[in-house]
Amino acid sequence: MLTKDKIFSLLTYPEKTNKEVVGGKEVEIKFFGEESNYNRMAMISHFLHNTDLLKDEKRETAIEYMRDYISAIHPEYDEEYTCMVCENAMQLDLFQDLFDVPFPAPRKPKFTFIDLFAGIGGIRIPFGELEGKCVFSSEWDKAAQTTYTSNFGEIPFGDITKIKADFIPHHDILLAGFPCQAFSIMGKMRGFDDTRGTMFFEVARILDYHHPKAFLLENVKQLVSHDSGKTFKVILETLDKLGYHVKWKVLNALDFGLPQKRERVIIVGFMDKDAANQFNFDFEKIPYSLENILEPAENIETSLIASDEIQAKRHRRVEGKEVFYPSIWHENKSGNISILPYACALRTGASYNYLLVNGYRRPSSRELLRLQGFPDNYNIVVSHTEIRKQTGNSVAVPMIRAVANKIVKLI
C-alpha cells in the first residue's frame, strides 16, 4: 500500500526542458518539477474517486501518471507487473489511505459538485452530507492542500487560473469561497485591482462553460458595499448574463449555533427561474454555547497561555467592566477590550493575542475548528499556526449546511 507519507513525498525533477536527438530529429524533453508532479498526484486521486465519471482521455492520462509514479516508488516492478497494478489499483488497496478518511465520498451520489478555492473543505462538508459527490477540487495553498487531502482523500488541484474549463468534469453545483482579502477591511479593500479580487472571473469562466444547475458563492460582507456597491453590481450583472437567477444575503454565524460573530455574504444562483423563486434565506435562529466549544483546561497546551504581562495588561483594561466566564476577551485595533460570550470573527492575519479565552489563553486548534462548526472527527495534520490561518480563511459550516439543504432540494 502507498501510505500518505509516500503519497506526499513528491518526486522532484529539475524544472527544465532539454533538447535531445531522437531518431535523427531534435526534440524537446520536459522534466517535471514538484508542482507538476503534485498535479499528477491530484489527477491520480481524482481518478480513483471518480473512475466512472472521467472521460477516456483523462482516464488514460491518470493511469499513465499512476504507472510513472509506481515505477518510481517501486523500480523493482517490471513493466507488465506495473501495468497490472495500475489497472487493479482499487482491488489491490494500493491507495487505501485516500479512502480511509473522515469524510469519504458517497457510494451512490445523488448529485455532483465542484469545490473551488476549497480551503480546508468547510463548504464541501454539508454537500457531502447530503450525498453529493465532489468531482473536482482546487486549492493553491500547500498546507491547506495537506489538510484537505487528510480529511477527504482527494488531492486538490492547484492554481485554478492554469486549469482549462473543459478539464473540469460536468457537475450539478459549483461551490466557491473565492478569495476575500481583496474586499475585506483587513485586506485594504482593493477589490478587482487586487489579483485575488479577479478570482471571481475564474468562477464566471467555469460557470459559462459548464452551466451547472446551481452555485453557491461565499465572501466577506464588505463585498456588498465595496467601491460604493459597484464591485457587487458587476458580479451580479455577470451572473445574470450567464443565465442565472440570483439571490443573496449577509448571514451571521451567531444565528446558526456558533459562538462566533462572523458575517458573510452568501450568493446563490439557479439556472431554473422557478427554483430561484422558491429559494429563500429564511432560517430559524439556533442558540449558541461557548461552553460547548471550549476544551477542558487540562487539555490546553501551555504554549497557548498568554504571558503574565499580557494577562495583567488585559485585566487593567477591563477594570470597571462586567467580567464573566466562560468568555472571549477581544482586543480591537485601538486596544479596547470587549468581554463577550462569543468570539469575534476568526482572522488569518490577526494578532496572536487577538482573542483570549477567559482573558488568559489563546484558543486551541480544536477550539478554532469548533468555532467554525467543524466536527470533532476532522483531522488536524498541520501546525497550530497553520490551523489559525486555515480557520481564519474558512467558513461557518452550519451556515453553509442550512443553505445547502435548501439548494439541494431545488435542483
C-alpha positions as a printed Julia matrix, in Angstrom:
411×3 Matrix{Float64}:
   0.0    0.0     0.0
   1.15   3.54   -0.72
   0.73   5.41    2.55
   0.09   9.12    2.97
   3.78   9.6     3.71
   4.7    8.15    0.34
   1.88   9.96   -1.43
   3.17  13.29   -0.11
   6.85  12.55   -0.7
   6.54  14.05   -4.16
   9.27  13.27   -6.64
  11.3   16.32   -7.57
  12.71  16.8   -11.04
  14.59  19.81  -12.43
  12.02  22.2   -13.89
  13.61  22.49  -17.32
  13.39  21.4   -20.93
  16.3   19.6   -22.59
  16.83  19.21  -26.31
  17.74  15.68  -27.38
  18.27  13.99  -30.73
  15.76  11.15  -31.17
  15.56   9.24  -34.47
  17.71  11.83  -36.15
  15.45  14.7   -35.07
  15.96  17.25  -32.33
  13.08  17.13  -29.84
  12.31  18.79  -26.52
  12.03  16.59  -23.42
  10.28  18.17  -20.45
  11.4   17.45  -16.9
   8.65  17.95  -14.37
   9.18  19.86  -11.15
   7.45  19.45   -7.8
   4.37  21.48   -8.77
   3.88  19.48  -11.96
   4.22  16.25  -10.02
   1.77  17.49   -7.37
  -0.85  18.0   -10.07
  -0.1   14.49  -11.32
  -0.94  13.17   -7.86
  -4.09  15.31   -7.86
  -5.04  13.71  -11.18
  -4.48  10.23   -9.75
  -6.58  10.9    -6.64
  -9.43  12.4    -8.66
  -9.28   9.42  -10.99
  -9.51   6.94   -8.1
 -12.54   8.73   -6.64
 -14.29   9.25   -9.98
 -13.39   6.29  -12.19
 -16.93   6.19  -13.57
 -17.08   9.91  -14.41
 -13.81  10.66  -16.19
 -13.59  10.82  -19.97
 -11.42   8.21  -21.68
  -8.51  10.57  -22.34
  -8.42  11.64  -18.68
  -8.53   8.02  -17.56
  -5.6    7.22  -19.83
  -3.66  10.23  -18.53
  -4.33   9.28  -14.91
  -3.25   5.68  -15.5
  -0.11   6.91  -17.25
   0.72   9.13  -14.25
   0.0    6.26  -11.89
   2.3    3.97  -13.86
   5.14   6.52  -13.73
   4.59   7.08  -10.02
   4.54   3.39   -9.12
   7.62   2.76  -11.25
   9.47   5.48   -9.33
   8.35   4.16   -5.93
   8.93   0.5    -6.88
  11.68   0.32   -9.52
  11.87  -3.43   -8.94
   8.5   -3.9   -10.7
   8.77  -4.85  -14.38
   6.55  -3.08  -16.93
   3.97  -5.87  -17.15
   3.52  -6.04  -13.37
   3.34  -2.23  -13.08
   0.58  -2.1   -15.71
  -1.34  -4.82  -13.88
  -1.04  -2.88  -10.61
  -2.35   0.29  -12.27
  -5.34  -1.46  -13.79
  -6.22  -3.03  -10.43
  -5.19  -0.26   -8.04
  -8.56  -0.29   -6.25
  -8.73  -4.06   -5.83
  -5.18  -4.12   -4.5
  -5.94  -1.35   -1.98
  -2.92   0.44   -3.37
  -4.14   3.9    -2.39
  -6.31   2.86    0.55
  -5.14   5.83    2.6
  -7.05   8.07    0.2
 -10.26   6.29    1.21
  -9.73   5.82    4.96
 -10.72   9.4     5.69
 -13.31  11.1     7.95
 -15.39  12.39    5.03
 -15.44   9.82    2.21
 -17.47  10.32   -0.95
 -20.92   8.66   -1.0
 -21.12   5.31   -2.77
 -24.33   6.23   -4.58
 -24.28  10.02   -5.02
 -27.49  11.92   -5.67
 -25.74  14.85   -7.37
 -22.26  16.14   -8.21
 -20.42  19.32   -7.35
 -17.04  21.0    -7.64
 -15.16  22.76   -4.85
 -13.2   25.83   -5.98
 -10.88  27.81   -3.68
 -11.6   24.83   -1.45
  -9.55  25.86    1.58
  -9.98  23.07    4.12
 -13.36  21.9     2.84
 -15.81  23.82    5.01
 -18.23  24.34    2.11
 -17.77  20.76    0.91
 -18.77  19.02    4.15
 -22.52  19.88    4.11
 -22.92  18.97    0.43
 -21.19  15.64    1.1
 -23.59  15.04    3.99
 -26.44  15.47    1.51
 -24.94  12.64   -0.57
 -23.31  14.85   -3.14
 -20.08  13.76   -4.78
 -17.21  16.15   -5.38
 -15.8   15.54   -8.87
 -13.18  18.3    -8.85
 -11.45  20.44   -6.23
  -8.89  23.21   -6.41
  -6.82  24.94   -3.71
  -3.43  26.6    -4.15
  -2.2   26.82   -0.52
   0.09  23.86    0.23
  -0.78  23.49    3.94
  -4.49  23.67    3.13
  -3.95  21.02    0.45
  -2.45  18.74    3.1
  -5.38  19.29    5.49
  -7.91  18.79    2.68
  -6.34  15.55    1.48
  -6.18  14.12    5.0
  -9.9   14.67    5.51
 -11.4   13.96    2.09
  -8.86  11.64    0.47
  -8.68  13.89   -2.55
  -5.62  15.9    -3.51
  -6.96  19.23   -4.8
  -5.53  20.67   -7.98
  -3.5   23.86   -7.64
  -3.83  27.26   -9.32
  -7.29  27.43  -10.9
  -6.12  30.08  -13.4
  -3.98  27.41  -15.07
  -6.79  24.87  -15.41
  -8.91  24.89  -18.55
 -12.67  24.76  -18.08
 -13.01  21.69  -20.3
 -10.64  19.78  -17.99
 -13.18  20.08  -15.17
 -15.89  17.36  -15.18
 -19.55  18.2   -15.64
 -21.28  18.95  -12.33
 -24.66  19.93  -10.89
 -23.49  22.56   -8.38
 -20.48  24.87   -8.29
 -19.15  25.86   -4.86
 -16.64  28.65   -4.35
 -15.43  30.67   -1.4
 -13.38  32.85   -3.71
 -10.6   34.91   -2.05
 -12.0   37.63    0.15
  -8.87  39.55    1.16
  -9.26  41.96   -1.74
 -12.66  43.05   -0.37
 -12.14  42.76    3.39
 -11.49  45.58    5.85
  -8.21  43.92    6.86
  -7.12  43.38    3.25
  -7.08  47.08    2.24
 -10.21  46.59    0.09
  -8.51  46.95   -3.29
 -11.18  44.79   -4.94
 -10.67  43.98   -8.62
  -7.39  45.96   -8.53
  -6.03  43.11   -6.39
  -5.21  39.89   -8.27
  -7.17  37.96   -5.63
 -10.22  40.08   -6.44
 -10.2   38.92  -10.05
 -10.68  35.31   -8.95
 -14.43  35.84   -9.26
 -13.95  35.88  -13.02
 -12.37  32.42  -12.81
 -15.65  31.28  -11.26
 -17.58  33.04  -14.05
 -15.37  31.36  -16.66
 -16.25  27.91  -15.35
 -19.93  28.73  -14.94
 -20.01  29.97  -18.54
 -18.54  26.73  -19.85
 -20.42  24.16  -17.74
 -23.71  25.9   -16.84
 -24.32  23.84  -13.67
 -27.84  23.85  -12.29
 -26.86  25.95   -9.28
 -23.99  27.61   -7.48
 -23.1   28.86   -4.01
 -20.54  31.62   -3.52
 -19.28  32.94   -0.18
 -17.36  36.1     0.67
 -16.93  38.82    3.29
 -19.88  41.17    3.83
 -17.75  44.13    2.66
 -18.04  42.75   -0.87
 -21.58  44.14   -0.98
 -20.52  47.72   -0.24
 -17.06  47.71   -1.82
 -16.43  50.7    -4.12
 -19.88  52.11   -3.26
 -21.53  48.88   -4.41
 -20.0   48.97   -7.9
 -18.0   45.77   -7.42
 -21.03  43.79   -6.3
 -23.06  45.24   -9.14
 -20.51  43.91  -11.64
 -20.67  40.46  -10.01
 -24.47  40.32  -10.1
 -24.61  41.58  -13.69
 -22.04  39.0   -14.75
 -24.03  36.16  -13.17
 -27.21  37.46  -14.8
 -25.56  37.49  -18.23
 -24.55  33.86  -17.68
 -28.24  32.99  -17.37
 -28.51  32.65  -13.59
 -31.3   33.84  -11.34
 -29.54  35.07   -8.23
 -30.39  35.67   -4.59
 -28.03  36.83   -1.86
 -27.95  37.78    1.78
 -25.47  38.62    4.52
 -25.69  35.91    7.19
 -24.15  35.75   10.66
 -22.64  32.57   12.14
 -24.1   33.56   15.52
 -27.55  32.73   14.14
 -26.54  29.19   13.23
 -25.48  27.87   16.63
 -21.87  29.04   16.59
 -20.38  31.36   19.25
 -18.63  33.46   16.6
 -19.73  36.78   15.13
 -18.87  36.12   11.51
 -20.89  37.93    8.85
 -20.57  36.68    5.31
 -22.45  37.31    2.08
 -23.87  34.13    0.56
 -24.74  34.3    -3.14
 -26.93  31.54   -4.58
 -27.9   31.13   -8.21
 -30.08  28.76  -10.23
 -30.44  28.24  -13.97
 -34.1   27.44  -13.36
 -36.15  30.54  -12.55
 -38.81  28.61  -10.63
 -36.13  27.1    -8.38
 -34.73  30.57   -7.69
 -38.2   31.89   -6.88
 -38.73  29.08   -4.37
 -35.37  29.61   -2.67
 -35.16  31.88    0.36
 -32.82  32.78    3.19
 -35.37  32.3     5.95
 -33.77  30.34    8.78
 -34.78  29.8    12.38
 -32.06  31.08   14.72
 -30.18  28.4    16.65
 -28.82  29.32   20.11
 -25.07  29.08   20.63
 -22.97  27.98   23.61
 -19.35  28.97   24.13
 -19.08  26.39   26.89
 -19.69  23.57   24.4
 -16.82  24.81   22.24
 -14.11  25.03   24.89
 -11.8   22.16   25.79
 -11.11  21.15   29.41
  -8.33  23.23   30.98
  -6.15  20.13   31.44
  -6.12  19.58   27.66
  -4.72  23.02   26.88
  -1.06  23.24   25.91
   1.0   25.67   27.97
   2.17  27.36   24.76
  -1.35  28.78   24.39
  -1.27  30.61   27.73
  -0.59  34.32   27.37
   2.38  35.82   29.19
   1.92  37.32   32.66
   2.48  40.74   31.12
  -0.29  40.27   28.52
  -2.71  38.93   31.12
  -2.01  41.82   33.51
  -2.46  44.3    30.67
  -5.84  42.77   29.75
  -7.06  42.87   33.34
  -6.11  46.53   33.72
  -8.09  47.39   30.6
 -11.28  45.68   31.79
 -11.37  47.34   35.19
 -14.91  48.51   35.87
 -16.37  46.15   33.24
 -18.54  43.13   33.98
 -16.35  40.03   33.89
 -17.99  36.64   33.4
 -16.95  33.11   32.44
 -16.73  31.46   30.04
 -15.96  34.41   27.82
 -13.78  35.6    24.97
 -11.76  38.74   25.56
 -11.46  40.56   22.25
  -8.92  43.33   21.63
  -9.75  45.7    18.76
  -7.34  47.81   16.72
  -7.43  50.69   19.2
  -6.6   48.38   22.11
 -10.08  48.35   23.7
 -11.08  45.05   25.3
 -14.58  43.57   25.0
 -15.69  40.65   27.16
 -18.11  38.59   25.11
 -19.97  35.25   25.26
 -18.74  34.59   21.72
 -15.67  35.14   19.56
 -15.34  37.93   17.06
 -14.59  36.75   13.53
 -11.55  34.5    13.25
  -8.99  36.24   11.08
  -5.94  34.97    9.25
  -3.7   37.93    9.95
  -4.96  38.78   13.44
  -2.67  39.46   16.38
  -1.67  36.3    18.21
  -3.49  37.62   21.29
  -6.49  39.0    19.37
  -8.83  36.57   21.16
  -8.16  35.27   24.67
 -10.33  32.63   26.31
 -11.33  33.86   29.79
  -8.66  36.54   29.45
  -5.63  34.29   29.86
  -5.12  31.93   26.9
  -5.47  31.59   23.16
  -7.96  29.12   21.58
  -6.61  25.66   20.77
  -6.6   24.21   17.26
  -9.66  22.1    18.04
 -11.5   25.07   19.51
 -10.78  27.15   16.41
 -12.24  24.41   14.24
 -15.27  24.13   16.53
 -15.81  27.9    16.29
 -16.28  27.32   12.56
 -18.52  24.31   13.12
 -16.13  21.56   12.0
 -16.97  18.21   13.64
 -14.51  16.71   16.11
 -13.57  13.88   13.74
 -11.98  16.45   11.45
  -8.27  15.6    11.21
  -5.65  18.09   12.38
  -2.43  17.33   10.48
  -0.7   20.72   10.36
   0.75  23.1    12.93
  -1.32  25.35   15.19
  -0.07  28.34   13.23
  -1.48  26.84   10.05
  -4.79  25.99   11.74
  -5.11  29.64   12.81
  -4.61  30.67    9.19
  -6.91  27.98    7.79
  -9.81  28.59   10.15
  -9.46  32.34    9.61
  -9.95  31.72    5.89
 -12.68  29.11    6.28
 -16.47  29.22    6.51
 -19.06  28.64    9.21
 -20.07  25.08    8.35
 -23.57  25.17    9.95
 -24.4   28.32    7.96
 -23.43  26.58    4.72
 -25.33  23.47    5.82
 -28.55  25.42    6.21
 -28.2   26.96    2.75
 -27.11  23.68    1.17
 -30.23  21.91    2.39
 -32.4   24.41    0.53
 -30.32  24.35   -2.65
 -30.22  20.57   -3.0
 -34.0   20.28   -2.62
 -34.44  22.54   -5.65
 -32.04  21.08   -8.21
